[in-house]
């Protein structure tokens, strides 16, 4: 707006203000001001700023240089405890981004360490159901200990209601099943192949969004799934460690983790006064109730002899199990923390980059032999995932979501 124009303040919505507004405006704009004040009094708009945002070009031209409404000062940015501490170093505006980047970095580092140690254990103790149970049992012990010493914010937070438990149970069950399926794949094939197959997660997200949320995906976005599928097919067919157990298990993990991501996001938005750390603690508790019985049913009779053999060959066997369980819990904790701070699409991008890092480090660490077709297929799958992410961003930029959240679905 031009300088030197008359300014109008609206300290209240009473009738005298209407008269004051009209008196200070050009005659042609007085009816607009009166109507605007009446709209504000009626509560039909939430901010005086909406009164100076005419929809048509003619309205904008009429108000330009005539009237300015002073907006109230913007509310201060609310920071969580981590952000408040970081803001003392990097400033208030940069603190949220720095904390999010720190969470992603910790997520990546812990995940790489987990994958390498986990595969090392599977090389001499191929019992994925049992190892999966150990992961969540160690996580539950960690959460219980931190809760008992008073660090409730780092564990369960508070007791939850029956309704809150029911909301958490769905994603927690998918987390448990997906975790077991992933470990079945890790035990059966090379880490690089499992993570290559898991680049198909966007395809499952598209299908789940359509089936359960009724949200369709535009054709340009769907078309980017083709190179992902072709890349996974090429990498799987030429991988030297390929077997159907590892491949199907990775696909089941894709499906269940897709459910987990959608339901976890919904739970974090619907449950009040319970942050992502506490939600993951309860997810771990529920996972124990699923993973431990599964381990006893499928591997129980063989555990005693297999454990004795593993301990004889590797004296640090039990410590390795404890450490891999701790790494698993912590990397998932940071993954959940990240999910609560970013959009599902951004979280998916982080997952893709994470897989690139894990595939590279695992190949170097274990000296995995990759055929040229496997390398090409893995590269095509990762490129397709990047194309999917970019296409999704462009579509969302061209079709912004409505400000009103969609109704909850069952």
C-alpha positions as CSV (number, residue, x, y, z in Angstrom):
1,X,0.0,0.0,0.0
2,X,1.1,3.5,-0.7
3,X,2.8,5.6,1.9
4,X,1.0,8.5,3.6
5,X,-2.4,7.0,3.6
6,X,-4.8,7.2,6.5
7,X,-4.4,4.3,9.0
8,X,-7.2,2.7,10.9
9,X,-7.0,0.9,14.2
10,X,-9.8,-1.3,15.5
11,X,-9.4,-1.6,19.3
12,X,-12.9,-3.0,19.7
13,X,-15.9,-4.0,17.6
14,X,-18.4,-1.6,19.1
15,X,-20.6,0.8,17.0
16,X,-18.5,3.9,17.7
17,X,-15.6,2.2,16.0
18,X,-17.7,1.7,12.9
19,X,-18.4,5.5,12.9
20,X,-14.7,6.2,13.4
21,X,-13.7,3.9,10.6
22,X,-16.2,5.4,8.2
23,X,-15.3,9.0,9.1
24,X,-11.6,8.4,8.2
25,X,-12.3,6.7,4.9
26,X,-13.1,8.0,1.5
27,X,-16.9,8.3,0.9
28,X,-16.9,5.4,-1.6
29,X,-15.3,3.1,1.0
30,X,-17.5,3.9,4.0
31,X,-20.2,1.2,3.2
32,X,-17.4,-1.4,2.9
33,X,-15.9,-0.4,6.3
34,X,-19.4,-0.5,8.0
35,X,-20.0,-3.9,6.5
36,X,-16.6,-5.2,7.5
37,X,-17.0,-4.1,11.1
38,X,-20.3,-5.8,11.3
39,X,-18.8,-9.0,9.9
40,X,-16.1,-8.9,12.6
41,X,-18.7,-8.3,15.3
42,X,-20.6,-11.3,14.1
43,X,-17.5,-13.5,14.3
44,X,-17.7,-14.5,10.6
45,X,-14.0,-13.8,10.1
46,X,-11.2,-14.5,12.6
47,X,-8.9,-11.6,11.8
48,X,-9.2,-8.0,10.7
49,X,-6.6,-8.8,8.0
50,X,-9.3,-10.8,6.1
51,X,-11.1,-7.5,5.6
52,X,-8.3,-6.1,3.4
53,X,-7.9,-9.2,1.2
54,X,-10.5,-8.5,-1.5
55,X,-10.9,-11.4,-3.9
56,X,-11.2,-9.4,-7.1
57,X,-8.8,-7.1,-8.9
58,X,-11.3,-4.3,-8.7
59,X,-11.5,-4.6,-5.0
60,X,-7.8,-4.5,-4.6
61,X,-7.5,-1.5,-6.8
62,X,-10.2,0.3,-4.8
63,X,-8.4,-0.3,-1.5
64,X,-4.9,0.4,-2.7
65,X,-3.7,3.6,-1.1
66,X,-7.0,4.2,0.8
67,X,-6.9,2.3,4.0
68,X,-4.4,0.2,6.1
69,X,-5.5,-2.0,9.0
70,X,-2.8,-2.6,11.5
71,X,-2.4,-6.3,12.3
72,X,-1.8,-7.5,15.8
73,X,1.7,-8.7,16.6
74,X,2.3,-12.2,15.5
75,X,2.3,-14.8,18.3
76,X,5.8,-15.8,19.4
77,X,7.1,-19.1,18.0
78,X,6.5,-21.9,20.5
79,X,9.6,-24.1,21.1
80,X,9.8,-27.5,22.7
81,X,12.6,-28.1,25.4
82,X,15.1,-29.3,22.8
83,X,14.5,-26.3,20.6
84,X,14.7,-23.9,23.5
85,X,18.2,-25.3,24.4
86,X,19.4,-25.1,20.8
87,X,17.9,-21.6,20.3
88,X,20.5,-20.2,22.8
89,X,23.2,-21.2,20.2
90,X,21.6,-20.8,16.8
91,X,18.6,-18.5,17.5
92,X,14.9,-19.0,17.8
93,X,14.1,-19.1,14.0
94,X,16.8,-21.7,13.2
95,X,16.2,-23.9,16.3
96,X,13.4,-26.1,14.9
97,X,15.3,-26.9,11.7
98,X,18.5,-27.6,13.6
99,X,16.7,-30.0,16.0
100,X,15.0,-31.8,13.1
101,X,18.3,-32.2,11.2
102,X,19.9,-33.5,14.4
103,X,17.2,-36.1,14.8
104,X,17.7,-37.2,11.2
105,X,21.4,-37.5,11.7
106,X,21.0,-39.6,14.9
107,X,18.4,-41.7,13.1
108,X,20.8,-42.5,10.3
109,X,23.9,-43.2,12.4
110,X,22.0,-45.5,14.8
111,X,20.3,-47.2,11.9
112,X,23.6,-48.0,10.2
113,X,25.1,-49.3,13.4
114,X,22.0,-51.5,14.0
115,X,21.9,-53.0,10.5
116,X,25.6,-53.9,10.6
117,X,25.5,-55.5,14.0
118,X,22.1,-57.2,13.4
119,X,23.4,-58.9,10.2
120,X,26.5,-59.9,12.0
121,X,24.4,-61.7,14.6
122,X,22.3,-63.4,12.0
123,X,25.4,-64.8,10.3
124,X,26.0,-67.1,13.3
125,X,22.5,-67.1,15.0
126,X,19.8,-67.2,12.3
127,X,16.8,-66.9,14.5
128,X,14.9,-63.8,13.3
129,X,11.8,-64.3,15.5
130,X,14.0,-64.4,18.6
131,X,16.2,-61.5,17.7
132,X,13.1,-59.5,16.9
133,X,11.7,-60.2,20.4
134,X,15.1,-59.3,21.9
135,X,15.0,-55.9,20.2
136,X,11.6,-54.9,21.6
137,X,12.3,-56.4,25.1
138,X,15.5,-54.4,25.4
139,X,13.5,-51.3,24.3
140,X,10.8,-52.0,26.9
141,X,13.5,-52.4,29.6
142,X,15.0,-49.0,28.5
143,X,11.6,-47.3,28.6
144,X,10.7,-48.8,32.0
145,X,14.1,-47.8,33.6
146,X,13.9,-44.2,32.4
147,X,10.4,-44.0,33.7
148,X,11.3,-45.4,37.1
149,X,14.2,-43.0,37.6
150,X,11.9,-40.1,36.9
151,X,12.7,-39.3,33.2
152,X,9.1,-39.7,32.2
153,X,9.5,-37.4,29.2
154,X,12.0,-39.9,27.8
155,X,9.7,-42.9,28.1
156,X,5.9,-43.4,28.6
157,X,5.2,-39.8,29.6
158,X,1.9,-40.7,31.5
159,X,-0.7,-43.4,31.8
160,X,-3.0,-43.6,28.9
161,X,-6.8,-44.2,28.7
162,X,-8.4,-47.3,27.1
163,X,-9.4,-45.2,24.1
164,X,-5.8,-44.0,23.6
165,X,-4.5,-47.5,23.9
166,X,-6.9,-48.6,21.2
167,X,-5.6,-45.8,18.9
168,X,-2.0,-46.8,19.5
169,X,-2.6,-50.6,19.2
170,X,-3.2,-50.6,15.5
171,X,0.1,-49.0,14.4
172,X,1.9,-50.9,17.2
173,X,0.7,-54.2,15.9
174,X,1.8,-53.3,12.4
175,X,5.1,-52.2,13.8
176,X,5.6,-55.6,15.4
177,X,4.6,-57.6,12.4
178,X,6.7,-55.4,10.0
179,X,9.7,-55.7,12.3
180,X,9.5,-59.5,12.3
181,X,9.1,-59.5,8.5
182,X,12.1,-57.3,8.0
183,X,14.3,-59.5,10.2
184,X,13.2,-62.6,8.3
185,X,14.4,-60.8,5.2
186,X,17.7,-59.6,6.8
187,X,18.4,-63.1,7.9
188,X,17.7,-64.7,4.5
189,X,19.4,-62.3,2.1
190,X,22.0,-59.5,1.9
191,X,21.1,-56.2,3.6
192,X,21.5,-54.4,0.3
193,X,18.7,-56.5,-1.4
194,X,16.3,-56.1,1.5
195,X,16.6,-52.3,1.4
196,X,16.4,-52.3,-2.4
197,X,13.1,-54.1,-2.2
198,X,11.9,-51.7,0.5
199,X,12.2,-48.8,-1.9
200,X,8.8,-50.0,-3.1
201,X,7.2,-48.4,0.0
202,X,5.8,-45.5,-2.1
203,X,3.8,-48.0,-4.2
204,X,2.2,-49.3,-1.0
205,X,1.6,-45.8,0.2
206,X,-0.2,-44.9,-3.0
207,X,-2.4,-48.0,-2.7
208,X,-3.1,-47.6,1.0
209,X,-4.0,-43.9,0.6
210,X,-6.6,-44.8,-2.1
211,X,-8.1,-47.8,-0.2
212,X,-8.3,-46.4,3.3
213,X,-8.2,-42.6,2.9
214,X,-10.0,-42.4,-0.5
215,X,-7.1,-40.1,-1.7
216,X,-6.2,-40.7,-5.3
217,X,-2.8,-40.2,-6.8
218,X,-2.4,-38.3,-10.1
219,X,-1.1,-40.2,-13.1
220,X,2.3,-38.3,-13.3
221,X,3.1,-39.4,-9.7
222,X,1.9,-43.0,-10.3
223,X,4.1,-43.2,-13.4
224,X,7.2,-42.6,-11.3
225,X,6.5,-45.9,-9.6
226,X,7.4,-47.8,-12.8
227,X,11.2,-47.3,-12.6
228,X,11.1,-48.3,-8.9
229,X,9.3,-51.6,-9.8
230,X,11.6,-52.3,-12.7
231,X,14.7,-51.5,-10.6
232,X,13.6,-53.8,-7.8
233,X,12.8,-56.6,-10.3
234,X,16.3,-56.2,-12.0
235,X,18.2,-56.0,-8.7
236,X,16.3,-59.0,-7.2
237,X,16.6,-61.2,-10.3
238,X,20.4,-60.8,-10.5
239,X,21.3,-60.7,-6.8
240,X,23.5,-63.6,-5.7
241,X,21.8,-63.9,-2.3
242,X,18.2,-63.8,-3.6
243,X,15.6,-66.2,-2.3
244,X,11.8,-66.0,-2.0
245,X,11.7,-65.9,1.8
246,X,13.8,-62.8,1.9
247,X,11.9,-61.1,-1.0
248,X,8.4,-61.8,0.3
249,X,9.3,-60.9,3.9
250,X,10.6,-57.5,2.7
251,X,7.4,-57.0,0.8
252,X,5.3,-57.8,3.9
253,X,7.4,-55.4,5.8
254,X,6.7,-52.7,3.2
255,X,2.9,-53.2,3.6
256,X,2.9,-53.3,7.4
257,X,5.2,-50.3,7.8
258,X,3.0,-48.4,5.4
259,X,0.1,-48.9,7.8
260,X,2.3,-48.1,10.8
261,X,3.3,-44.7,9.3
262,X,-0.3,-43.6,8.5
263,X,-1.7,-44.8,11.8
264,X,1.2,-43.4,13.9
265,X,0.8,-40.0,12.3
266,X,-3.0,-40.1,13.1
267,X,-2.4,-41.2,16.7
268,X,0.2,-38.4,17.3
269,X,-2.3,-35.8,16.0
270,X,-5.4,-37.2,17.9
271,X,-3.8,-38.0,21.3
272,X,-3.2,-34.9,23.4
273,X,-0.4,-34.3,25.9
274,X,1.5,-37.4,24.7
275,X,4.5,-36.8,22.5
276,X,6.1,-39.1,19.9
277,X,8.6,-40.5,22.5
278,X,5.7,-41.7,24.7
279,X,3.8,-43.1,21.7
280,X,6.8,-45.1,20.6
281,X,7.3,-46.4,24.2
282,X,3.7,-47.7,24.2
283,X,4.3,-49.1,20.7
284,X,7.3,-51.0,22.1
285,X,5.2,-52.4,25.0
286,X,2.5,-53.7,22.6
287,X,5.2,-55.1,20.3
288,X,6.6,-57.2,23.1
289,X,3.1,-58.8,23.6
290,X,3.3,-59.9,19.9
291,X,7.0,-60.6,19.3
292,X,7.7,-62.7,22.4
293,X,4.9,-65.3,21.8
294,X,5.8,-65.5,18.1
295,X,9.5,-66.3,19.1
296,X,8.4,-69.0,21.5
297,X,6.0,-70.6,19.0
298,X,8.3,-70.6,16.0
299,X,11.8,-71.0,17.5
300,X,11.3,-71.9,21.1
301,X,12.3,-75.6,21.0
302,X,15.6,-74.8,19.3
303,X,16.8,-71.8,21.3
304,X,18.7,-73.5,24.1
305,X,21.0,-75.5,21.9
306,X,21.4,-72.6,19.4
307,X,22.2,-70.1,22.1
308,X,24.8,-72.3,23.7
309,X,26.5,-72.9,20.3
310,X,26.5,-69.1,19.5
311,X,27.9,-68.3,23.0
312,X,30.7,-70.8,22.5
313,X,31.8,-69.3,19.2
314,X,31.2,-65.7,20.2
315,X,31.6,-65.0,24.0
316,X,30.1,-61.5,23.6
317,X,26.9,-63.0,22.1
318,X,24.6,-61.8,24.9
319,X,26.1,-58.4,25.0
320,X,25.7,-58.1,21.2
321,X,22.0,-59.0,21.6
322,X,21.6,-56.3,24.2
323,X,23.5,-53.7,22.2
324,X,21.6,-54.4,19.0
325,X,18.3,-54.2,20.9
326,X,19.3,-50.8,22.3
327,X,20.4,-49.5,18.9
328,X,17.1,-50.7,17.4
329,X,15.1,-48.8,20.0
330,X,17.0,-45.6,19.8
331,X,17.0,-45.4,16.0
332,X,13.3,-46.0,15.9
333,X,12.8,-43.4,18.6
334,X,14.6,-40.8,16.5
335,X,12.6,-42.0,13.5
336,X,9.3,-41.4,15.4
337,X,10.6,-38.0,16.6
338,X,11.3,-37.1,13.0
339,X,7.9,-38.2,11.8
340,X,6.2,-36.0,14.4
341,X,8.2,-32.9,13.0
342,X,7.9,-33.4,9.3
343,X,5.3,-34.4,6.7
344,X,4.8,-38.0,5.6
345,X,6.3,-37.2,2.2
346,X,9.5,-35.6,3.8
347,X,9.7,-38.6,6.1
348,X,9.6,-40.9,3.1
349,X,12.4,-38.9,1.5
350,X,14.5,-39.4,4.6
351,X,13.8,-43.1,4.4
352,X,15.1,-43.2,0.8
353,X,18.3,-41.4,1.7
354,X,18.7,-43.7,4.7
355,X,18.5,-46.7,2.5
356,X,21.2,-45.4,0.2
357,X,23.5,-44.9,3.2
358,X,22.8,-48.4,4.6
359,X,23.2,-50.1,1.2
360,X,26.6,-48.4,0.7
361,X,27.9,-49.1,4.2
362,X,26.7,-52.7,4.3
363,X,28.4,-53.5,0.9
364,X,31.7,-52.0,2.2
365,X,31.5,-53.6,5.6
366,X,30.5,-57.2,4.6
367,X,32.3,-57.1,1.2
368,X,29.1,-58.0,-0.6
369,X,29.5,-58.9,-4.2
370,X,27.1,-57.0,-6.4
371,X,26.6,-58.0,-10.1
372,X,26.4,-55.2,-12.6
373,X,22.7,-55.8,-13.0
374,X,22.2,-55.6,-9.3
375,X,24.0,-52.3,-9.1
376,X,22.0,-51.0,-12.1
377,X,18.7,-52.2,-10.7
378,X,19.4,-50.7,-7.3
379,X,20.3,-47.3,-8.9
380,X,17.2,-47.3,-11.0
381,X,15.0,-48.1,-8.0
382,X,16.6,-45.3,-6.0
383,X,16.3,-42.8,-8.9
384,X,12.6,-43.8,-9.3
385,X,12.0,-43.1,-5.6
386,X,13.6,-39.6,-6.1
387,X,11.4,-39.0,-9.1
388,X,8.3,-40.0,-7.1
389,X,9.3,-37.6,-4.3
390,X,9.8,-34.7,-6.8
391,X,6.5,-35.4,-8.6
392,X,4.6,-35.5,-5.3
393,X,6.1,-32.2,-4.3
394,X,5.2,-30.5,-7.6
395,X,1.6,-31.9,-7.4
396,X,1.1,-30.7,-3.9
397,X,2.5,-27.2,-4.8
398,X,0.0,-27.0,-7.7
399,X,-2.8,-28.4,-5.6
400,X,-2.4,-27.1,-2.0
401,X,-4.3,-29.1,0.6
402,X,-7.3,-27.4,2.2
403,X,-6.7,-25.7,5.6
404,X,-9.5,-27.7,7.1
405,X,-8.3,-31.2,8.0
406,X,-10.1,-34.1,6.4
407,X,-12.5,-36.1,8.5
408,X,-11.0,-39.0,10.4
409,X,-11.4,-42.4,8.8
410,X,-11.8,-45.7,10.5
